[in-house]
Amino acid sequence: MAGAEESISLLSRANLALIALAVVLEAASVASYSALTRVLLAAPGTPYPAIVAADLTGLGVSHAVPGGAAVGSAVRYRLLRRGTTMGSEDVVLALTFESVVSSVALVAILWVGLIASIPFFGLSPAYVTTAVVCAVVLGGIALALVGLTRADAVAPRVAVWIIDRLPARLRPRLTAALHYGATRLGSLLANGPLLRASSGWALANWLFDAASLWTFLAAYGFLAQPLGLLVVYSVATLAASVPITPSGLGVIEALLIPAVVALGADHTIAVIGVISWRLFEFWVPIPLSGVTYLAIRVREYLVRAR
């Protein structure tokens, strides 16, 4: 009973202006991801609101079903494919590259956060181990991306070896897709402005999300050390990428709440702050996805009716 009374008291004293700002920051995170989608699709004829609607629909689906990431990606592919003039291979490649860029950005944020936080939290074996693992992951992703564009590298040889062991009727199409993907990936990697823009939007997506978490905690009275919170946010978000539950449901909360307490927050503030953030980061996109899907279908109907 005392815990419930403390929670009610904390909610009644919350800074409503900061809560509103936290919600805006979460919306900015979603908008940044859609900007990343638009940059990689390179489809000038597709309205930005249509891309936001497709992304929100896919996001809501990914939060609502088991294996959510795969199902959400399939929904986004179908909606973006119908809404653009791009070929199916181009949309698949753009969404795959988007996922890679986003993952690399999150790992980079964690790595930089770990290094920058050493003066505040000291140099611990856990920090060193995590930094080394992140560096290895970044290096491995970079080598794999570059390797796919070179016929003599390991990655394409492995892909060819796998294709050669599949049923004969599938080999020509998969081989053509591999060559096409490697060519398009090479052009993406050679496009400096596109790489800078996509990296910037991917970083903005994660940083706005982390800033929303910090602001929710601040609204309840805890000013977290920004670098420390960025590190625990990145670790929890990376852990949530393992497909155990839809979008890390329960995993993120179980990791973040004790981590925020370790940063100095009162347990009640940590619980309410994290749950408030997850309300808008995880739960709100689910009903919103129904609204955005309906908006997409209405727009398609109106276009056909013209």
Disulfide bonds with the S-S distance in Angstrom:
none
